[in-house]
Amino acid sequence: PTPPPAAPAKPTEAPKPAAKSLVLGMSKSDLKTLDPHRQYEIAAPRIIRAAYEGLVTLADKSTNVAKVEGLLAESWQVSPDGKEYTFKLRKGVKFNTGKEMTADDVKFSYERLGLINDNGSWLYSDHITKTEAVDAGTIKFTLIEPNAAFLSILASSNFSVIDSAAAKGKGATNAADAEKTDKAAEYFDGNGASLGTGPFIIKEWKRGDQVVMEKNANYWREAPAFDRLVIREIPDDTARLQALDKGDIDIALDLDIDQVTKLKKDGKYNIVEGVTLDTAYMGLTTNKEISKELADKKVRQAIQLAIDYDGIVKELLRDSVLQLPGAIPLTLLGTDGKLAVKRDVAKAKALLKEAGFEKGLELKLQYGTGYKLAGVLSAETLATKLQADLKEVGVNLKLEPRDQAAIRTDYRGGKLAMVIADWTPDFLDPHGWAPSFTGNRGAAKRLYYNTPETKKLADDAGVASDNAKRAEAYLNLTKLMIDDAVFVGLYQPKVFMVANKALQGVTYNPLFVTDFYYIKK
């Protein structure tokens, strides 16, 4: 008999293309939570911003710190009195859950931020008095007072919009008692979960090790170039560089300046250089009961002129920082690096003579042990350098190292005459600094600094709607503050990201480090 025909061969299945992964390696992080409204640590925004979005973001593909543009909002209007902001939302934006975003989600998200009373809650509660979902595509905010920095504040990753329905199902609430009743952090901080509109979805979080994210299939813009995004903690600098050399990671953060300098010469990688908004400064009291010597402006000016800024910037820190002219960090509106103070030993001695200290004087400088100011230079090393500099003009600095927590407590309590300290940003606008360093508020209160001129400039610039006038006000403020010599600017760190040359679109910003959405390979 004729054999039955052979079964047709099954077509060979084409192999699935390998998932394209982007891996970033960073030093040991301070990551505590992945709840977008509770996170307030340094490392969190780079992760949160990949999974969540807000109404606005930094302009020019997340690189322009002086300008914001719409993200989930397509447009907005401001009332004539500057107290009401009304945003029109983009249509067709979906969460990773598949649900379409509406104004109710924005209202829920932002009210939750304010009502849970966590570290970042003040960003909402100190500025916004009322949030209204006018209709499905319109959200309106009423501010406590006019605030020219409001759009910059909204660019913070704390103002992430979450799927309200899904979040409520996980224990989130925007009720008045949310501080006690909101339980959603347990969901967000589980092995991996997110409820945002961002290009990636958080899938895994192994504390102290890595966060794994996958491409969001429901993303409203063109899909990101990578299927997976992995953010790894590699505490050792050498191990991080070796991982880059082996191809285990694509981008390395936090390498030390010696490694970066060598890599620049080798030319094997792209070095992306940016400037943080972290600052290190010396604070000098104006309270004569704490220090009659420092209460004299001429003495403070002499100290400011005695410091060897080039020695700090070029020798101690090998150009890994900028010299900071005043309290407000460079790159922000109304700042100018040309205002940076230059050392003048002769003038410093002359000022001390005018103040009655021709034969010199002794002062006490307190600093925290084991602490790196603005994350780059040990307080001990900086204090020793300042001691040597001031000795040349006749100021004998008695160094008093103490526990950093105790230093911070006494400084905030206004008990210190002379201190070296640092400041990190809350949002990217000069208004995040100006009020805190003037008018006996914030840091100014710690040093009893209160002049009508500086307070007025800071306050007027905070409500002005004209950016040119704001810039002029902040520039004049910095000039006055340099003359008063209460906050002596020292340095502002740079950032170096070392990236595989095959990558395109790697940029730096001080808000969330880099926008992973724009990176391609």
Secondary structure, DSSP 8 states (H G I E B T S, - for coil): --------------------EEEEEESS-------TTT--SSSHHHHHHHH---SEEEHHHHTEEEEEEESSEEEEEE-TTS-EEEEEE-TT-B-TTS-B--HHHHHHHHHHHHHS--TTTHHHHTTEEEEEEEETTEEEEEESS--TTHHHHHTSGGG----HHHHHHTT---STTHHHH--THHHHTSSS---S-SSEEEEEEETTTEEEEEE-TT-SSS--S-SEEEEEE---HHHHHHHHHHTS-SEE-S--HHHHHHHHHH-SSEEEEEE-S-EEEEEE---TTT-TTTTSHHHHHHHHHH--HHIIIIIISTTSEEE--SSS-TTSTT--GGG-----HHHHHHHHHHTT-TT-EEEEEEEEET-EETTTEEHHHHHHHHHHHHHTTTEEEEEEEEEHHHHHHHHHTT--SEEEEEE--SSSSGGGTTGGGSTT-HHHHHTT---HHHHHHHHHHHH---HHHHHHHHHHHHHHHHHHTSEEEEEEEEEEEEE-TT-B----BTTTB--GGG-B-
